[in-house]
Amino acid sequence: MNTQDIWNFITTQGVDFGIKLLTAIVAWIIGRWLIGLALKLVARAFARGGKVDATLTKYLTSIINVILNIVLILAILDIFGVRTTSFAALLAGAGLAIGAAWSGMLGNFAAGMFMQVLRPYKVGDFIQAGGVMGTVAELGLFTTTIVTMDNVTTIVGNGKVFGDNIQNFSALPVRRVDCVTKVANSVNPVDAIAHLKPVIAAIPNVAQDPAPDIEILEFTPEGPKLCVRPYTHTDHYWQVYFDTHRAIVETFAAAGYPVPETPVAHRTIAAA
């Protein structure tokens, strides 16, 4: 296209094209604003009803967001005279081609649909799925967003989550906290257990039912090994975990128990 052709286009159709372009920009801005407003209203309506939880709310709003954006794009194309019926047929054909090439995306979508029905977890649950452990932030159309314990947002495909084992630590009222301690051979382990039981039971957020388990786990050359297992809600797991270790140290110190010593043979091997 030479300069004359460009000038002819500007003089004959430039104004009309400019008006269409400006209209399309305005339509896009207003349309995006209306979509955002509609999504907020839908989410607020779900929250007000109280019958739809956060997991399903985010999933449905994701679907509505995609549909409304497609409608907006079709409306903008119509401004430029593109026949939306032809575009819809083209989009359907392209969708089939993309679906064949990106079967994994369709698998993720299908897995998301199944998880909405089966509900192995919901937003706010602490889970381990797809090789990731953390709190569920969102169950989306294709992916699940998990915030790990070190505060890293991790996005996992729904297909990987659904095709692997899912551990939901929030499904039951309490979970067990596993701690291990040793006492010296000169200490009576039954006496040590008697000292620990009331102290562990008194730790904040430790469940009374089931009561903490404190038993002899095994015998080692340094002395008997005790398992100390209180139960608590998953939200308080780490608080109870650290408080239990602190309580063990303070209780044994108050009782005057000696620190378990490594046998001489072990020290000789280590020194060598």
C-alpha positions as CSV (number, residue, x, y, z in Angstrom):
1,M,0.0,0.0,0.0
2,N,1.5,3.3,-1.2
3,T,1.1,6.8,0.3
4,Q,-1.8,7.7,-2.0
5,D,-3.8,4.6,-1.0
6,I,-3.3,5.5,2.7
7,W,-4.4,9.1,2.0
8,N,-7.4,7.9,0.1
9,F,-8.4,5.6,3.0
10,I,-8.0,8.4,5.5
11,T,-10.0,10.9,3.5
12,T,-12.8,8.5,2.6
13,Q,-13.1,6.1,5.6
14,G,-10.8,7.6,8.3
15,V,-13.4,9.5,10.2
16,D,-15.8,6.5,10.2
17,F,-13.0,4.2,11.3
18,G,-11.8,6.7,14.0
19,I,-15.4,6.9,15.4
20,K,-15.6,3.1,15.5
21,L,-12.2,2.8,17.2
22,L,-13.2,5.4,19.8
23,T,-16.5,3.7,20.3
24,A,-14.8,0.4,20.8
25,I,-12.3,1.8,23.4
26,V,-15.2,3.4,25.3
27,A,-17.2,0.2,25.1
28,W,-14.2,-1.8,26.4
29,I,-13.7,0.5,29.3
30,I,-17.3,0.7,30.3
31,G,-17.8,-3.1,29.6
32,R,-14.9,-4.0,31.9
33,W,-16.2,-1.8,34.6
34,L,-19.7,-3.3,34.3
35,I,-18.2,-6.8,34.4
36,G,-16.3,-6.0,37.5
37,L,-19.4,-4.5,39.1
38,A,-21.5,-7.6,38.1
39,L,-18.9,-10.0,39.6
40,K,-19.0,-8.0,42.9
41,L,-22.8,-8.1,43.0
42,V,-22.9,-11.8,42.3
43,A,-20.2,-12.6,44.9
44,R,-22.1,-10.3,47.4
45,A,-25.4,-12.1,46.6
46,F,-23.8,-15.5,47.2
47,A,-22.3,-14.3,50.5
48,R,-25.6,-12.7,51.6
49,G,-27.5,-15.9,51.0
50,G,-25.2,-17.9,53.2
51,K,-25.9,-21.1,51.2
52,V,-23.0,-21.0,48.9
53,D,-19.5,-21.3,50.4
54,A,-16.4,-19.4,49.3
55,T,-15.1,-22.2,47.1
56,L,-18.2,-22.5,44.9
57,T,-18.6,-18.7,44.8
58,K,-15.1,-18.1,43.4
59,Y,-15.6,-21.0,40.9
60,L,-18.9,-19.6,39.6
61,T,-17.6,-16.0,39.4
62,S,-14.7,-17.3,37.3
63,I,-17.1,-18.9,34.9
64,I,-19.3,-15.8,34.7
65,N,-16.2,-13.6,34.2
66,V,-15.1,-15.7,31.2
67,I,-18.5,-15.6,29.6
68,L,-19.0,-11.9,30.1
69,N,-15.6,-11.1,28.6
70,I,-16.4,-13.2,25.5
71,V,-19.7,-11.4,25.1
72,L,-17.9,-8.0,25.4
73,I,-15.3,-9.0,22.8
74,L,-18.1,-10.1,20.4
75,A,-19.9,-6.8,21.0
76,I,-16.7,-4.8,20.2
77,L,-16.2,-6.9,17.0
78,D,-19.7,-6.1,16.0
79,I,-18.9,-2.4,16.2
80,F,-16.3,-2.9,13.4
81,G,-18.8,-4.8,11.3
82,V,-17.4,-8.3,12.0
83,R,-20.3,-10.7,11.8
84,T,-20.5,-12.3,15.3
85,T,-22.2,-15.4,13.9
86,S,-19.3,-16.1,11.6
87,F,-16.9,-15.3,14.5
88,A,-18.8,-17.6,16.8
89,A,-18.4,-20.5,14.3
90,L,-14.7,-19.7,13.9
91,L,-14.3,-19.6,17.6
92,A,-16.0,-22.9,18.0
93,G,-13.8,-24.5,15.3
94,A,-10.7,-22.9,16.9
95,G,-11.9,-24.2,20.3
96,L,-12.0,-27.7,19.0
97,A,-8.5,-27.4,17.5
98,I,-7.1,-25.8,20.7
99,G,-8.9,-28.5,22.8
100,A,-7.3,-31.3,20.8
101,A,-3.9,-29.6,21.2
102,W,-4.4,-28.6,24.8
103,S,-6.1,-31.7,26.2
104,G,-4.4,-31.0,29.5
105,M,-6.4,-27.8,29.9
106,L,-9.7,-29.6,29.2
107,G,-8.6,-32.2,31.8
108,N,-7.9,-29.5,34.3
109,F,-11.4,-28.0,33.6
110,A,-13.1,-31.4,34.0
111,A,-11.2,-32.1,37.2
112,G,-12.3,-28.7,38.6
113,M,-15.9,-29.6,37.8
114,F,-15.6,-33.0,39.5
115,M,-14.0,-31.4,42.6
116,Q,-16.8,-28.9,42.9
117,V,-19.2,-31.9,43.1
118,L,-17.1,-34.2,45.3
119,R,-15.8,-31.4,47.5
120,P,-12.5,-33.0,48.7
121,Y,-11.6,-29.6,50.1
122,K,-12.8,-26.0,50.2
123,V,-11.3,-22.5,50.4
124,G,-9.5,-22.1,53.7
125,D,-8.7,-25.8,54.2
126,F,-5.1,-26.9,54.9
127,I,-4.3,-29.7,52.5
128,Q,-1.5,-31.6,50.7
129,A,-2.3,-32.2,47.1
130,G,-0.3,-32.3,43.9
131,G,2.9,-32.3,45.8
132,V,2.1,-29.0,47.6
133,M,1.1,-28.4,51.2
134,G,-0.6,-25.3,52.3
135,T,-3.9,-23.4,52.7
136,V,-6.4,-23.4,49.7
137,A,-6.9,-19.8,48.5
138,E,-8.9,-20.6,45.4
139,L,-10.4,-23.5,43.4
140,G,-10.5,-22.0,39.9
141,L,-11.6,-23.2,36.5
142,F,-8.3,-24.8,35.6
143,T,-6.1,-24.5,38.7
144,T,-6.1,-24.6,42.5
145,T,-4.2,-21.8,44.3
146,I,-2.4,-22.9,47.5
147,V,-0.5,-20.6,49.9
148,T,2.3,-22.7,51.4
149,M,3.6,-22.6,55.0
150,D,6.4,-20.3,53.9
151,N,3.9,-17.9,52.5
152,V,4.4,-18.7,48.8
153,T,1.5,-18.7,46.4
154,T,1.6,-21.9,44.4
155,I,-0.7,-22.7,41.5
156,V,-1.4,-26.4,40.7
157,G,-3.4,-27.8,37.8
158,N,-6.7,-29.3,38.9
159,G,-5.9,-32.4,36.9
160,K,-2.7,-33.0,38.9
161,V,-4.5,-32.4,42.1
162,F,-7.5,-34.6,41.2
163,G,-5.2,-37.4,39.9
164,D,-3.1,-37.6,43.0
165,N,-3.7,-38.3,46.7
166,I,-5.4,-35.4,48.5
167,Q,-4.8,-35.0,52.3
168,N,-7.2,-32.6,53.9
169,F,-5.9,-31.7,57.4
170,S,-9.0,-29.5,58.1
171,A,-11.6,-32.2,57.4
172,L,-11.7,-33.5,61.0
173,P,-12.0,-31.4,64.2
174,V,-8.5,-32.2,65.4
175,R,-5.2,-33.6,64.2
176,R,-2.3,-35.3,66.1
177,V,0.9,-33.4,66.8
178,D,3.8,-35.8,66.9
179,C,6.7,-35.0,69.2
180,V,9.5,-37.3,70.5
181,T,11.8,-37.0,73.5
182,K,14.3,-39.1,75.4
183,V,15.0,-39.6,79.1
184,A,18.2,-40.8,80.6
185,N,18.6,-44.5,81.6
186,S,18.6,-43.4,85.2
187,V,15.1,-41.9,84.9
188,N,12.0,-43.9,85.4
189,P,10.0,-43.4,82.1
190,V,6.7,-44.0,84.0
191,D,7.6,-41.2,86.3
192,A,8.5,-38.9,83.4
193,I,5.1,-39.7,81.7
194,A,3.3,-38.9,84.9
195,H,5.1,-35.5,85.1
196,L,4.3,-34.7,81.4
197,K,0.6,-35.6,81.2
198,P,-0.9,-32.7,83.2
199,V,1.6,-30.2,81.7
200,I,0.8,-31.2,78.1
201,A,-2.9,-31.3,78.7
202,A,-2.7,-27.7,80.0
203,I,-1.1,-26.3,76.9
204,P,-3.5,-23.8,75.2
205,N,-5.6,-25.2,72.3
206,V,-4.8,-28.8,73.2
207,A,-7.9,-31.0,72.8
208,Q,-9.1,-32.8,75.9
209,D,-10.9,-35.4,73.8
210,P,-9.0,-37.3,72.6
211,A,-6.5,-36.8,75.5
212,P,-2.8,-36.5,74.7
213,D,-0.9,-39.7,74.1
214,I,2.4,-40.1,76.1
215,E,3.9,-43.5,75.9
216,I,7.2,-45.3,75.7
217,L,8.0,-45.5,72.0
218,E,11.3,-47.5,72.1
219,F,14.5,-48.1,74.0
220,T,17.8,-46.7,72.9
221,P,21.3,-46.9,74.3
222,E,20.9,-43.3,75.5
223,G,17.7,-44.1,77.3
224,P,13.9,-44.7,76.7
225,K,12.3,-42.7,73.9
226,L,8.9,-41.3,74.6
227,C,6.3,-40.2,72.1
228,V,4.3,-37.1,73.1
229,R,1.2,-36.7,71.0
230,P,-1.3,-34.0,71.8
231,Y,-4.3,-33.3,69.6
232,T,-5.4,-29.9,68.3
233,H,-7.2,-28.1,65.5
234,T,-5.0,-27.7,62.4
235,D,-5.1,-23.9,62.9
236,H,-3.2,-24.3,66.1
237,Y,-0.8,-27.1,65.0
238,W,2.4,-25.2,65.1
239,Q,1.6,-23.3,68.3
240,V,0.9,-26.6,70.1
241,Y,4.0,-28.3,68.4
242,F,6.4,-25.7,69.7
243,D,4.7,-25.3,73.1
244,T,4.9,-29.1,73.6
245,H,8.7,-29.1,73.0
246,R,9.1,-26.1,75.4
247,A,6.9,-27.9,78.0
248,I,9.0,-31.0,77.8
249,V,12.2,-29.1,78.4
250,E,10.8,-27.1,81.3
251,T,9.2,-30.2,82.9
252,F,12.3,-32.3,82.8
253,A,14.4,-29.5,84.1
254,A,12.1,-28.9,87.0
255,A,12.1,-32.6,87.8
256,G,15.9,-32.6,87.8
257,Y,16.3,-35.2,85.1
258,P,19.8,-35.6,83.7
259,V,20.4,-35.1,80.0
260,P,20.6,-38.4,78.1
261,E,24.3,-39.1,77.4
262,T,25.7,-40.7,74.2
263,P,27.3,-44.1,75.0
264,V,31.1,-44.2,75.1
265,A,31.2,-46.5,72.1
266,H,29.2,-44.0,70.0
267,R,31.4,-41.1,71.1
268,T,34.5,-43.1,70.1
269,I,33.1,-43.9,66.7
270,A,32.1,-40.2,66.2
271,A,35.5,-39.0,67.2
272,A,37.2,-41.4,64.9
